[in-house]
Amino acid sequence: MSYTVKWLMRLIFPWALVLSAGLALAEELDFPVVSGSQWMHSSVEEKLAYVNGMATMIELEKEAQGKAKPAAESTGLIDGWIAGLAGLRLDEIVDKLDAYYRKHPDRADRPVVETLWHEVAVPNMAKRR
């Protein structure tokens, strides 16, 4: 396995576990999870606010955790999000999510955060490596 694939596996696998556990906990606690259907019925301003809120939460957590590790050493959730969304503008992220849900209307029940990770962040990480 190449270095890049190993690095991505180390980064993605823990996040996949956290995401699945987090989504299950969110459902159990009746925590609001934004679906693709809700996303596609939202205004551009609402979509930008959602993505900006995600970016703000990631930044706050990064600050709380302290200095980020180099990508090759990182296995953390926040470092993964930072690497995955690096170089993307908020409007580009919105456009990528819109394109995904337009192309996959059958996935309208998929949570936006899951789509953001798997369809935007992970491919962006791979492209930047």
HELIX and SHEET records of a PDB file:
HELIX    1   1 TYR A    3  GLU A   28  1                                  26    
HELIX    2   2 GLY A   36  MET A   40  1                                   5    
HELIX    3   3 VAL A   44  GLN A   65  1                                  22    
HELIX    4   4 LEU A   77  LEU A   85  1                                   9    
HELIX    5   5 LEU A   90  LYS A  103  1                                  14    
HELIX    6   6 PRO A  105  ARG A  107  5                                   3    
HELIX    7   7 VAL A  112  THR A  115  1                                   4    
HELIX    8   8 LEU A  116  ALA A  121  3                                   6    
HELIX    9   9 VAL A  122  ARG A  128  1                                   7    
END                                                                             
